[in-house]
Amino acid sequence: MLLAQRALRNGDARVAALAAELGYGSESAFSTAFKRVVGESPQRYRARVRRKAVPIAGR
């Protein structure tokens, strides 16, 4: 899952492509495993970590 988290944080690959690259048989299987380990879906994780990484102007 660490590789998946890094790819979601830094890359632009679709979740289905990432799932295949990491050896999962389907996007659904990957998403279920990711959510079980990380606590949120891959898409929600990507959105959350990228929001935190964007500096807010004026702060």
C-alpha positions as CSV (number, residue, x, y, z in Angstrom):
1,M,0.0,0.0,0.0
2,L,3.0,2.3,0.5
3,L,3.7,2.1,-3.3
4,A,0.0,2.8,-4.0
5,Q,0.0,5.8,-1.6
6,R,3.1,7.2,-3.2
7,A,1.7,6.8,-6.7
8,L,-1.6,8.4,-5.8
9,R,0.2,11.3,-4.1
10,N,2.7,12.0,-6.8
11,G,1.4,10.5,-10.1
12,D,-1.5,11.1,-12.4
13,A,-2.3,7.4,-13.3
14,R,-5.9,6.3,-13.2
15,V,-6.8,4.1,-10.3
16,A,-7.5,1.2,-12.7
17,A,-4.1,1.5,-14.3
18,L,-2.4,1.6,-10.8
19,A,-4.3,-1.4,-9.7
20,A,-3.1,-3.4,-12.7
21,E,0.5,-2.2,-12.3
22,L,0.4,-3.3,-8.6
23,G,-0.9,-6.8,-9.6
24,Y,-4.6,-6.5,-8.6
25,G,-7.1,-8.3,-10.8
26,S,-9.5,-5.4,-10.9
27,E,-9.9,-1.8,-9.8
28,S,-12.6,-2.9,-7.4
29,A,-10.2,-5.4,-5.7
30,F,-7.5,-2.8,-5.3
31,S,-9.9,-0.1,-4.0
32,T,-11.3,-2.5,-1.4
33,A,-7.9,-3.5,-0.2
34,F,-6.7,0.1,-0.2
35,K,-9.7,1.2,1.8
36,R,-9.2,-1.6,4.3
37,V,-5.6,-0.7,4.9
38,V,-5.6,3.1,4.6
39,G,-9.2,3.8,5.8
40,E,-10.4,5.7,2.7
41,S,-10.8,5.1,-1.0
42,P,-7.9,5.7,-3.4
43,Q,-9.7,8.7,-5.0
44,R,-10.5,10.3,-1.7
45,Y,-6.9,9.7,-0.5
46,R,-5.5,11.3,-3.6
47,A,-7.8,14.4,-3.3
48,R,-7.0,14.8,0.4
49,V,-3.2,14.6,0.2
50,R,-3.1,16.9,-2.8
51,R,-5.2,19.5,-1.1
52,K,-2.8,19.5,1.9
53,A,0.2,19.8,-0.4
54,V,-1.1,23.0,-2.2
55,P,0.2,26.0,-0.4
56,I,-2.5,28.6,0.4
57,A,-1.5,32.1,-0.9
58,G,-0.9,34.7,1.8
59,R,-0.2,32.3,4.6
